[in-house]
Amino acid sequence: MLYSPVPDWMLGTRVDWLIETKQKGVSAHNDDGWRISQLVRWNVIQNAWIGVEYRHEEGGAGSPVTSNQSTDKGRLLRTIAF
């Protein structure tokens, strides 16, 4: 979901539900996880922007797609489109 309070600023949130895929013949219990990302970006000019993203991930104990502990990560993004 994206929201633009003013023309030069953009706020966004994304929620991913990470589901374990079982392989045929392999016995594993179903344990899923969640990943939530939030983004704030500033459009410097029409084709260039700078953004900051925060990501929180939380998974189950037996899930191969996530760790059993929650993790928090952040990153700085800069993009120029041609």
N, C-alpha and C positions, 0 to 999 in steps of 0.2 A: 504494500500500500504506500503510495507516494502522496505527499501533501506539499503544496507550495504556498506559504503564507504571504510572500512577496515575490515578485518576478525573479530576483537574483538568488533566492534561497530555496532549497529543497530538503524536505525531511522524509525519511522512509523507514519502514519496518518490514521485516520479512521473518516468517516463522516456518521452519522446516521440521517435518516429522520424519525421523530416520527409522526405517523399518528394516529389521533383520530379514535377510533372504535365506531360507533353508535350502540346502542342497539335497538332492535325492539320495536317500539311504543314510544320511547323516542325522543322528539324533541330537537335537539342540532345542532348548526351550526358547520361546518367543520373548524377546526383550528388546524394546525399542528405546529411542532417545529423541531429544529435542534440540534444535539449534535456533536461536533467536538473534537476528542481526538488526542493528539500528544505524542509520546513516544520516549525517548532516553534510550537505554540500553547498558550496557557494560558486555560482557561475561568474567567473572573473570577466570573461567576455563571452560572446555567443558560442564559440566552439572550444572553450577551455574552462575547466572547473577544478576546484580543490575540495576534497572531502575527508571526513573522519568517520571511521566505522568502528563500532563496538560489537563484539560477538560473544554470546554466552551459550555454552553447550553443556547439556546434561544428559547422561545416558545411564542405562541399566548395567547391572553387574556382569551379565553374560553377553552383552551386545558386542558384535565384532565391528560395528560401525562407529561406536563411541566408547570412550573410556568410562570406567565406573565412577569416576569423580567428575565434578563439574569443572569446566575450564572457562576462563575469561581471556579474551584476546582483543587487541585493538590494532588499527592500522591507519596510516595516512595515505590518501589517494590523490593523485594528480593526473589529469587527462587532458590531452589536446587532440581533437578530432579534425581530420582533414577532409 
